[in-house]
Amino acid sequence: MSRHRALRAKVKRGIAKWPVLVVVLVVLLGLSWLALSWAGGVLDRRSQALAQNCSEGDSVLRVAVTPSVAGAVRDVAQEYSRTRPVVYDHCIAIEVISTDSSAVLEGLTTTWDETKLGKRPHAWLPDSTLWANRLTALNAKLVGSAPKSVGTSPVLLAAPEAAAPVLEDFRWSDLPEVTDWNRFGQPWGRFSVAMPDPSANTASALAIQSALAGGKGPVTAESLGSDATKSALTKLAATVPPEVPATTRDALARLGDSATVNAAGFSATPVSEVDLFRHNTGKDAPSKPLVGVLPAGPAPVADFPYVALGGTEVGEAEERAAQAFRDFMTEPPRQAILARGGLRVESTQDRPAPSPGVAWSPVTENLVPADATTTQQISSAWASADRGGQVVTVLADVSTSMKPRLDKVKAALRGQVDRSVSGSFGLWTFARDLDGSKPYRQLVGTGPVGDKRDALRRSIDGMKTADGSQLYSALAACYEAAHDGFVAGRVNRVVVITDSTSDGGLDLEGLKSRLHGTDLAISFIAIGGDVDKAALTDVAQTTGGSVSVVEDVDGVEAALGQVLSTKA
């Protein structure tokens, strides 16, 4: 018995280890969570302190916005400010500037007038990529990043309430053909669509592009030069009413003031959906809203691109902040704000209400837009057809430095001649001693392009380079001839294509002394970095012209289209 008790005495009942390990693990996890929370709180407080102090100070990001969506973008900017954004140790504040896109483009590419426009912007939100294309054609270095759409708006036909139901089956391709309300069984007489200058009014530009596409598009450089397209442009220009308002807003105002169809002097006008919404609901809204008709078939669409700008005036902080604000604006909660302002966005089908005159009809197919270069060519082709076209004299640099570039310059000139519907065109070249001791040669005198098309083609093909570059002497002679042949009632201009500075003959002051004012504009297309941009800008501003700066010769065709599409 004692032996059994001894054995039992040696056996000890132990405690299981796994519950202890679980308890220890839970305690450690809890302590870790507390430590991380404490550290996170410290980091948050430090981050907030840094945001409040901003070691590099405050920085204002100025965004120029087309007026139709400026209010909605301001609402987005207020939300962005509440996130207390910090970029490169700068506290960022957003300033939204409501400005017409034509004024922004002119200011960016000439001299920015702070008394009229405020301080120069770091980003731009126009209503269409057409404006970004124009800026690129004039000076590609001013575009800091690829444009990104923040919303869309189809182009409608705005008409008085009585006329709108009649236009249900209207197509943009009908624009060149329909000239009378009898087509729709109505006794209202002439049917005409007011097209405010397409170089300054997006809806007009997109409507013309859609009319020429004849379907889903796109319009191409080849199709633009076809006889069918030139015929359509001629017919379309003939349908334009005698007095066209300068802007889409003016056209809407005149239509809204008219009690009956055609009382405004025209029947309808193209307008983006959001612009019509703002017109009908704004502080100056008409007592009887205009009605927007979505024409049948592929719809031209304004894409409202956000463009971060470049150039020496934009610092690293502003450049980075511009991109950050762009990304913020395309997030679904901010897209909803833009939708309430009248844009269409993918993340919501919500529409603002009330919206008199705007039905928000579904768009089943978008027009495929023309590429960047062709859009400029469409505008210049329209300018050549509208009201008899322009009177254009081109002075082309054929100095030795142009030799690797000359073939593409010749192609750009030939394309312009081929696409011109009407108007007058002339061609000069310059170098040194081209015609005896003269540094210039008149290849084709300025005259109706229809009569001179073949001569212009032959002369362009025969252009060859020579030594020297006496630009100012050649320009003075070319300008005097263009001034002597001035055609009243038309846009008259001299366009100079060059890649070099003047190296002899008349100096800048001598040239300026021979200029006669702003009725005959001189515009320059400057290729590369060897031109004297300051001198060219001086001459252009003296005459009311412009300077387009292209980094290489590939940009000449778009730049030429842009220059010839403007009314001034």
C-alpha positions as CSV (number, residue, x, y, z in Angstrom):
1,M,0.0,0.0,0.0
2,S,2.8,2.4,0.9
3,R,4.3,1.8,-2.5
4,H,1.2,2.7,-4.3
5,R,0.9,5.9,-2.3
6,A,4.5,6.8,-3.2
7,L,3.7,6.4,-6.9
8,R,0.6,8.6,-6.6
9,A,2.6,11.2,-4.8
10,K,5.0,11.6,-7.7
11,V,2.2,12.3,-10.2
12,K,1.4,16.2,-10.5
13,R,-1.7,17.5,-12.4
14,G,-0.4,20.5,-14.7
15,I,-2.2,23.5,-16.3
16,A,-2.7,23.5,-20.2
17,K,-0.4,26.0,-22.0
18,W,-2.5,27.1,-25.0
19,P,-5.0,29.3,-23.1
20,V,-2.2,31.2,-21.6
21,L,-0.7,31.8,-25.0
22,V,-4.0,33.0,-26.4
23,V,-4.3,35.5,-23.5
24,V,-0.8,36.7,-24.0
25,L,-1.4,37.1,-27.8
26,V,-4.6,39.1,-27.3
27,V,-2.8,41.4,-24.8
28,L,0.1,41.9,-27.2
29,L,-2.3,42.7,-30.1
30,G,-4.2,45.1,-27.9
31,L,-1.0,46.9,-26.9
32,S,0.1,47.0,-30.5
33,W,-3.2,48.5,-31.6
34,L,-3.0,51.1,-28.9
35,A,0.6,51.9,-29.9
36,L,-0.3,52.2,-33.6
37,S,-3.3,54.4,-32.8
38,W,-1.1,56.7,-30.7
39,A,1.5,56.9,-33.4
40,G,-1.1,57.4,-36.1
41,G,-2.7,60.2,-34.0
42,V,0.7,61.8,-33.6
43,L,1.3,61.6,-37.4
44,D,-2.1,63.0,-38.1
45,R,-1.5,65.8,-35.8
46,R,1.8,66.5,-37.3
47,S,0.3,66.3,-40.8
48,Q,-2.4,68.7,-39.8
49,A,0.1,71.0,-38.2
50,L,2.2,70.9,-41.4
51,A,-0.9,71.6,-43.5
52,Q,-1.8,74.6,-41.3
53,N,1.8,76.0,-41.3
54,C,2.8,75.1,-44.9
55,S,6.5,75.7,-44.6
56,E,6.7,77.1,-48.2
57,G,3.6,79.3,-47.7
58,D,0.3,79.6,-49.6
59,S,-0.1,79.2,-53.3
60,V,-3.1,80.1,-55.5
61,L,-4.1,77.8,-58.4
62,R,-5.9,79.9,-60.9
63,V,-8.3,78.0,-63.2
64,A,-9.9,79.8,-66.2
65,V,-13.3,78.2,-66.8
66,T,-15.8,78.7,-69.6
67,P,-18.8,80.7,-68.1
68,S,-21.4,77.9,-68.6
69,V,-19.8,75.7,-65.9
70,A,-17.9,78.2,-63.8
71,G,-20.4,78.0,-61.0
72,A,-20.3,74.2,-60.7
73,V,-16.5,74.3,-60.9
74,R,-16.4,76.8,-58.0
75,D,-18.5,74.4,-55.9
76,V,-16.0,71.6,-56.7
77,A,-13.1,74.0,-55.7
78,Q,-14.8,74.7,-52.4
79,E,-14.9,71.0,-51.7
80,Y,-11.3,70.6,-52.7
81,S,-10.3,73.5,-50.3
82,R,-12.0,71.7,-47.4
83,T,-9.5,68.8,-47.9
84,R,-6.7,71.2,-47.0
85,P,-4.5,70.3,-49.9
86,V,-0.8,70.6,-49.6
87,V,1.5,70.4,-52.6
88,Y,5.3,70.6,-52.3
89,D,4.8,72.2,-48.8
90,H,2.5,74.8,-50.3
91,C,-1.1,75.3,-49.0
92,I,-3.2,75.3,-52.2
93,A,-6.2,77.6,-52.7
94,I,-8.3,77.4,-55.9
95,E,-9.4,80.6,-57.7
96,V,-11.9,80.0,-60.5
97,I,-12.0,82.7,-63.2
98,S,-15.1,82.8,-65.4
99,T,-13.7,83.8,-68.8
100,D,-14.7,83.3,-72.5
101,S,-12.4,80.8,-74.1
102,S,-11.6,83.2,-77.0
103,A,-10.3,85.8,-74.5
104,V,-8.2,83.1,-72.7
105,L,-6.7,81.9,-76.0
106,E,-5.8,85.5,-77.1
107,G,-4.4,86.4,-73.7
108,L,-2.2,83.3,-73.5
109,T,-0.8,83.7,-77.0
110,T,-0.3,87.4,-77.0
111,T,0.0,89.6,-73.9
112,W,-2.1,88.7,-70.9
113,D,-4.1,91.8,-69.8
114,E,-4.5,91.6,-66.0
115,T,-6.7,94.7,-65.9
116,K,-9.3,92.9,-68.1
117,L,-8.7,89.2,-67.3
118,G,-7.2,89.1,-63.8
119,K,-4.0,87.2,-63.2
120,R,-2.8,84.6,-65.7
121,P,-4.2,81.1,-65.1
122,H,-2.3,77.9,-64.4
123,A,-5.1,75.7,-65.8
124,W,-7.9,76.1,-68.3
125,L,-11.3,74.4,-68.7
126,P,-12.8,75.5,-72.1
127,D,-15.9,73.9,-73.5
128,S,-14.1,71.9,-76.2
129,T,-10.8,70.3,-77.2
130,L,-11.1,72.6,-80.2
131,W,-9.6,75.3,-77.9
132,A,-6.8,73.1,-76.8
133,N,-6.0,72.3,-80.4
134,R,-5.9,76.0,-81.2
135,L,-3.6,76.7,-78.3
136,T,-1.3,73.8,-79.4
137,A,-1.3,75.2,-83.0
138,L,-0.2,78.7,-81.7
139,N,2.3,77.6,-79.1
140,A,2.5,73.9,-78.0
141,K,4.7,74.8,-75.0
142,L,1.8,76.4,-73.3
143,V,0.0,73.1,-73.0
144,G,1.4,71.5,-69.9
145,S,-0.5,68.1,-70.0
146,A,-2.9,66.3,-72.3
147,P,-6.4,67.6,-72.0
148,K,-8.8,65.4,-70.0
149,S,-12.6,65.7,-70.3
150,V,-14.5,66.3,-67.1
151,G,-18.0,66.1,-68.7
152,T,-19.8,66.4,-72.0
153,S,-22.6,68.4,-73.6
154,P,-24.2,67.6,-76.9
155,V,-24.8,70.4,-79.4
156,L,-28.5,71.2,-79.9
157,L,-30.4,73.5,-82.2
158,A,-32.0,76.3,-80.2
159,A,-35.3,77.5,-81.6
160,P,-38.5,79.3,-80.5
161,E,-41.1,77.1,-78.9
162,A,-43.4,77.0,-81.9
163,A,-40.6,75.9,-84.2
164,A,-39.1,73.2,-82.1
165,P,-41.6,70.4,-82.6
166,V,-41.4,70.8,-86.4
167,L,-37.6,70.1,-86.3
168,E,-37.9,66.6,-84.8
169,D,-36.5,64.8,-87.9
170,F,-33.9,67.5,-88.7
171,R,-30.3,66.3,-89.2
172,W,-27.1,68.3,-89.1
173,S,-26.4,67.1,-92.6
174,D,-29.5,69.0,-93.7
175,L,-27.9,72.3,-92.9
176,P,-26.5,73.0,-96.4
177,E,-29.7,71.9,-98.2
178,V,-32.6,73.2,-96.2
179,T,-33.4,76.9,-97.0
180,D,-37.1,77.2,-96.5
181,W,-39.7,76.2,-93.8
182,N,-41.8,74.7,-96.6
183,R,-39.5,71.7,-96.2
184,F,-41.3,71.1,-92.9
185,G,-44.7,72.1,-94.2
186,Q,-44.7,75.5,-92.5
187,P,-45.4,79.0,-94.0
188,W,-42.7,80.8,-92.1
189,G,-40.5,81.6,-95.1
190,R,-36.7,81.4,-95.2
191,F,-35.1,78.8,-93.0
192,S,-31.7,80.0,-91.8
193,V,-29.4,79.0,-89.0
194,A,-27.2,81.7,-87.4
195,M,-23.6,80.5,-87.2
196,P,-21.6,82.9,-85.0
197,D,-17.9,82.9,-85.9
198,P,-16.8,79.3,-85.5
199,S,-13.3,80.4,-84.7
200,A,-14.7,81.8,-81.4
201,N,-18.0,79.8,-80.9
202,T,-17.7,76.1,-80.2
203,A,-21.3,75.2,-81.1
204,S,-20.9,76.7,-84.6
205,A,-17.6,74.9,-85.2
206,L,-19.1,71.5,-84.2
207,A,-22.3,72.1,-86.1
208,I,-20.3,72.9,-89.3
209,Q,-18.1,69.8,-88.7
210,S,-21.2,67.6,-88.3
211,A,-22.8,69.1,-91.4
212,L,-19.7,68.2,-93.5
213,A,-19.3,64.7,-92.0
214,G,-22.6,63.6,-93.5
215,G,-22.8,60.8,-91.0
216,K,-20.8,59.6,-88.0
217,G,-17.5,61.1,-89.3
218,P,-14.7,62.0,-89.0
219,V,-14.1,64.7,-91.5
220,T,-10.6,64.1,-92.9
221,A,-8.1,66.4,-94.8
222,E,-8.8,64.3,-97.9
223,S,-12.6,64.6,-97.7
224,L,-12.3,68.3,-96.9
225,G,-10.6,68.9,-100.2
226,S,-13.2,67.0,-102.2
227,D,-15.6,68.8,-104.6
228,A,-18.6,67.4,-102.6
229,T,-17.4,69.0,-99.4
230,K,-16.5,72.3,-101.1
231,S,-20.0,72.4,-102.6
232,A,-21.5,71.7,-99.2
233,L,-19.5,74.6,-97.7
234,T,-20.6,76.9,-100.5
235,K,-24.3,76.0,-99.9
236,L,-23.9,76.3,-96.2
237,A,-22.3,79.7,-96.4
238,A,-25.1,80.9,-98.7
239,T,-27.7,80.0,-96.0
240,V,-26.2,82.3,-93.4
241,P,-28.5,85.2,-92.6
242,P,-27.3,88.7,-93.5
243,E,-26.6,89.8,-90.0
244,V,-25.1,87.1,-87.7
245,P,-24.7,87.8,-84.0
246,A,-21.1,87.9,-82.8
247,T,-21.5,85.2,-80.2
248,T,-23.8,82.3,-79.3
249,R,-25.0,84.2,-76.3
250,D,-26.0,87.1,-78.5
251,A,-27.8,84.7,-80.9
252,L,-29.8,83.2,-78.0
253,A,-30.7,86.6,-76.7
254,R,-32.0,87.7,-80.0
255,L,-34.0,84.5,-80.5
256,G,-35.4,84.8,-77.0
257,D,-36.5,88.4,-77.6
258,S,-38.5,87.4,-80.7
259,A,-42.2,86.7,-80.4
260,T,-42.5,84.7,-83.6
261,V,-40.5,82.4,-85.7
262,N,-37.9,84.3,-87.9
263,A,-38.5,87.6,-86.1
264,A,-34.9,87.5,-85.0
265,G,-33.7,87.5,-88.7
266,F,-32.9,83.8,-88.5
267,S,-34.7,80.6,-87.5
268,A,-32.3,78.9,-85.0
269,T,-28.8,78.7,-83.8
270,P,-26.5,75.8,-82.6
271,V,-25.8,75.8,-78.8
272,S,-24.4,73.3,-76.3
273,E,-27.0,71.8,-74.1
274,V,-25.4,73.3,-70.9
275,D,-25.3,76.7,-72.5
276,L,-29.0,76.6,-73.3
277,F,-29.7,75.4,-69.8
278,R,-27.8,78.3,-68.3
279,H,-29.5,80.7,-70.8
280,N,-33.0,79.5,-69.8
281,T,-32.4,79.4,-66.1
282,G,-29.9,82.2,-65.5
283,K,-30.5,85.6,-64.0
284,D,-31.4,87.1,-67.4
285,A,-33.6,84.1,-68.4
286,P,-36.2,84.9,-71.0
287,S,-39.9,84.9,-70.0
288,K,-40.4,82.2,-72.7
289,P,-37.5,79.8,-72.8
290,L,-36.0,78.6,-76.1
291,V,-36.3,74.9,-76.8
292,G,-33.4,72.7,-77.6
293,V,-33.7,70.2,-80.4
294,L,-31.3,67.2,-80.6
295,P,-31.0,66.6,-84.3
296,A,-31.3,63.0,-85.5
297,G,-28.2,61.0,-86.2
298,P,-24.7,61.3,-84.7
299,A,-24.4,64.1,-82.3
300,P,-21.5,66.6,-82.1
301,V,-20.4,66.8,-78.5
302,A,-18.5,69.4,-76.5
303,D,-16.1,67.6,-74.3
304,F,-15.1,70.2,-71.7
305,P,-11.4,69.3,-71.4
306,Y,-9.3,70.3,-68.4
307,V,-5.9,71.5,-69.5
308,A,-3.0,72.1,-67.1
309,L,-1.0,75.0,-68.7
310,G,2.7,75.2,-69.2
311,G,5.2,78.0,-69.7
312,T,7.5,80.0,-67.5
313,E,4.6,81.5,-65.5
314,V,3.6,78.1,-64.1
315,G,5.8,76.8,-61.2
316,E,6.2,73.2,-60.0
317,A,3.7,73.6,-57.2
318,E,1.0,75.0,-59.5
319,E,1.7,72.4,-62.1
320,R,1.3,69.6,-59.6
321,A,-1.7,71.3,-58.0
322,A,-3.4,71.6,-61.4
323,Q,-3.1,67.9,-62.0
324,A,-4.3,67.1,-58.5
325,F,-7.4,69.3,-58.9
326,R,-8.1,67.6,-62.3
327,D,-8.1,64.2,-60.6
328,F,-10.3,65.4,-57.8
329,M,-12.8,66.9,-60.3
330,T,-13.2,63.5,-62.1
331,E,-14.1,61.5,-58.9
332,P,-17.8,60.5,-58.7
333,P,-18.9,62.9,-55.9
334,R,-17.5,65.9,-57.8
335,Q,-18.9,64.6,-61.1
336,A,-22.3,64.7,-59.4
337,I,-21.7,68.4,-58.7
338,L,-20.9,69.0,-62.4
339,A,-24.0,67.0,-63.4
340,R,-26.2,69.3,-61.3
341,G,-24.6,72.2,-63.2
342,G,-25.8,70.8,-66.5
343,L,-23.0,68.6,-67.8
344,R,-23.4,65.0,-68.7
345,V,-21.1,62.6,-66.8
346,E,-20.7,58.8,-66.9
347,S,-21.1,58.2,-63.1
348,T,-24.7,59.5,-62.8
349,Q,-27.8,60.1,-64.9
350,D,-29.1,62.8,-62.6
351,R,-30.1,66.0,-64.4
352,P,-30.8,69.5,-63.0
353,A,-34.4,70.5,-62.4
354,P,-36.2,72.5,-63.3
355,S,-34.7,72.8,-66.8
356,P,-37.2,74.6,-69.1
357,G,-36.6,74.0,-72.8
358,V,-34.0,71.3,-72.2
359,A,-35.3,67.7,-72.5
360,W,-32.0,65.9,-71.8
361,S,-32.7,63.6,-74.7
362,P,-30.5,60.5,-74.8
363,V,-27.6,60.6,-77.2
364,T,-27.4,57.3,-79.0
365,E,-24.3,58.0,-81.1
366,N,-21.6,60.6,-81.0
367,L,-20.0,62.2,-84.0
368,V,-16.4,61.0,-84.4
369,P,-14.5,64.3,-84.2
370,A,-11.8,65.3,-86.7
371,D,-8.2,65.2,-85.6
372,A,-6.4,68.2,-84.3
373,T,-5.0,69.4,-87.6
374,T,-8.2,68.8,-89.6
375,T,-10.2,70.8,-87.1
376,Q,-8.1,73.9,-87.9
377,Q,-8.4,73.1,-91.6
378,I,-12.2,73.0,-91.3
379,S,-12.3,76.4,-89.7
380,S,-10.0,77.9,-92.4
381,A,-12.1,76.3,-95.2
382,W,-15.2,77.8,-93.7
383,A,-13.5,81.2,-93.5
384,S,-12.7,80.8,-97.2
385,A,-16.3,80.2,-98.0
386,D,-18.1,82.6,-95.7
387,R,-19.1,86.0,-97.2
388,G,-16.8,85.7,-100.2
389,G,-13.8,84.5,-98.3
390,Q,-10.6,86.2,-97.2
391,V,-7.8,88.0,-99.1
392,V,-4.6,86.2,-98.2
393,T,-1.0,86.9,-99.3
394,V,1.6,84.4,-98.1
395,L,5.2,85.3,-97.8
396,A,7.3,82.1,-97.4
397,D,10.9,81.9,-96.2
398,V,13.1,80.0,-98.7
399,S,16.4,80.7,-97.0
400,T,18.9,77.8,-96.7
401,S,17.8,76.9,-93.2
402,M,14.4,76.0,-94.6
403,K,15.7,73.3,-96.8
404,P,14.9,70.3,-94.5
405,R,11.5,71.9,-93.8
406,L,10.4,73.1,-97.2
407,D,8.6,70.0,-98.4
408,K,6.2,70.1,-95.5
409,V,5.7,73.8,-95.8
410,K,4.8,73.3,-99.5
411,A,2.4,70.5,-98.6
412,A,0.7,72.8,-96.1
413,L,0.3,75.6,-98.7
414,R,-0.9,73.2,-101.4
415,G,-3.5,71.7,-99.0
416,Q,-4.8,75.2,-98.2
417,V,-5.0,76.1,-101.8
418,D,-6.9,72.9,-102.6
419,R,-9.4,73.3,-99.8
420,S,-10.1,77.0,-100.3
421,V,-13.7,77.4,-101.6
422,S,-13.5,81.1,-102.6
423,G,-11.6,84.2,-101.6
424,S,-8.3,85.4,-102.9
425,F,-4.8,84.0,-102.5
426,G,-1.3,85.2,-103.4
427,L,2.2,83.8,-102.9
428,W,5.6,85.4,-102.4
429,T,9.0,84.0,-101.3
430,F,12.0,85.7,-99.7
431,A,15.7,85.0,-99.1
432,R,18.4,87.3,-100.6
433,D,18.8,88.3,-104.3
434,L,15.9,86.2,-105.4
435,D,14.9,88.6,-108.2
436,G,18.0,90.5,-109.3
437,S,19.0,92.4,-106.2
438,K,15.5,92.1,-104.6
439,P,15.3,89.7,-101.6
440,Y,11.8,88.6,-102.6
441,R,9.9,87.3,-105.6
442,Q,6.2,87.5,-106.2
443,L,5.3,84.0,-107.6
444,V,1.5,84.6,-107.9
445,G,-0.3,87.9,-107.5
446,T,-3.1,87.9,-105.1
447,G,-6.4,87.2,-106.8
448,P,-9.5,84.9,-106.8
449,V,-8.3,81.4,-105.8
450,G,-10.6,79.7,-108.3
451,D,-8.8,81.5,-111.1
452,K,-5.3,81.0,-109.7
453,R,-5.5,77.6,-108.2
454,D,-3.4,75.9,-110.9
455,A,-0.8,78.7,-111.0
456,L,-0.5,78.5,-107.2
457,R,0.0,74.7,-107.3
458,R,2.8,75.0,-109.9
459,S,4.5,77.8,-108.0
460,I,4.3,76.0,-104.7
461,D,5.8,72.8,-106.3
462,G,8.6,74.9,-107.8
463,M,9.8,76.6,-104.6
464,K,13.5,76.2,-103.9
465,T,15.9,77.4,-101.2
466,A,18.5,80.2,-101.6
467,D,21.0,82.0,-99.5
468,G,20.2,84.8,-97.0
469,S,17.1,85.9,-95.1
470,Q,16.2,89.6,-95.6
471,L,12.8,89.2,-94.0
472,Y,12.0,92.9,-93.2
473,S,12.8,94.2,-96.7
474,A,10.7,91.4,-98.3
475,L,7.8,91.9,-95.9
476,A,7.8,95.7,-96.5
477,A,7.4,95.1,-100.3
478,C,4.8,92.3,-99.8
479,Y,2.8,94.4,-97.4
480,E,2.8,97.4,-99.7
481,A,1.4,95.3,-102.6
482,A,-1.2,93.7,-100.3
483,H,-2.2,97.2,-99.1
484,D,-2.5,98.5,-102.6
485,G,-4.8,95.5,-103.5
486,F,-6.9,95.8,-100.3
487,V,-10.5,94.6,-100.8
488,A,-13.0,96.5,-98.7
489,G,-15.5,94.5,-96.8
490,R,-13.3,91.4,-96.6
491,V,-10.7,90.1,-94.1
492,N,-7.3,91.0,-95.7
493,R,-4.1,89.6,-94.2
494,V,-0.4,88.8,-94.9
495,V,0.9,85.5,-93.5
496,V,4.6,85.0,-93.1
497,I,6.2,81.5,-92.6
498,T,9.8,81.7,-91.4
499,D,12.4,79.8,-89.4
500,S,15.1,82.5,-89.2
501,T,15.9,86.1,-88.3
502,S,16.4,89.0,-90.8
503,D,20.1,89.2,-91.7
504,G,20.3,92.4,-93.8
505,G,18.4,95.1,-95.6
506,L,15.7,97.0,-93.9
507,D,15.8,96.9,-90.0
508,L,12.8,96.5,-87.7
509,E,12.1,100.2,-87.2
510,G,12.4,100.8,-90.9
511,L,9.8,98.1,-91.5
512,K,7.4,99.4,-88.8
513,S,7.6,102.9,-90.4
514,R,6.1,101.5,-93.6
515,L,3.1,99.8,-91.9
516,H,-0.3,101.5,-92.2
517,G,-2.4,100.4,-89.2
518,T,-4.5,97.4,-88.3
519,D,-6.8,97.0,-91.3
520,L,-4.2,94.7,-92.9
521,A,-3.0,92.2,-90.3
522,I,0.4,90.5,-90.5
523,S,0.5,87.1,-88.9
524,F,3.7,85.0,-88.4
525,I,4.1,81.2,-88.3
526,A,7.6,80.8,-86.6
527,I,9.3,77.4,-86.9
528,G,11.9,76.4,-84.3
529,G,13.9,78.4,-81.9
530,D,16.0,80.6,-84.1
531,V,13.4,83.3,-84.8
532,D,13.3,86.7,-83.1
533,K,9.9,86.2,-81.5
534,A,10.0,89.6,-79.7
535,A,10.4,91.4,-83.1
536,L,7.7,89.3,-84.8
537,T,5.3,89.9,-81.9
538,D,6.0,93.7,-82.2
539,V,5.1,93.7,-85.9
540,A,2.1,91.5,-85.3
541,Q,0.7,93.6,-82.5
542,T,1.3,96.8,-84.5
543,T,-1.0,95.4,-87.3
544,G,-3.5,93.4,-85.3
545,G,-2.0,90.0,-86.3
546,S,-0.7,87.1,-84.4
547,V,2.4,84.9,-83.9
548,S,2.2,81.1,-84.0
549,V,5.2,79.3,-82.6
550,V,5.7,75.7,-83.7
551,E,8.6,73.6,-82.4
552,D,9.0,71.7,-85.7
553,V,7.6,71.9,-89.2
554,D,5.0,69.2,-88.5
555,G,2.9,71.9,-86.8
556,V,2.8,74.3,-89.7
557,E,-0.3,72.9,-91.3
558,A,-2.4,73.2,-88.1
559,A,-0.9,76.7,-87.4
560,L,-1.8,77.8,-91.0
561,G,-5.3,76.6,-90.5
562,Q,-5.6,78.4,-87.2
563,V,-4.3,81.7,-88.5
564,L,-6.6,81.6,-91.6
565,S,-9.7,80.7,-89.5
566,T,-9.8,83.9,-87.4
567,K,-11.8,86.9,-88.4
568,A,-9.0,89.4,-87.4
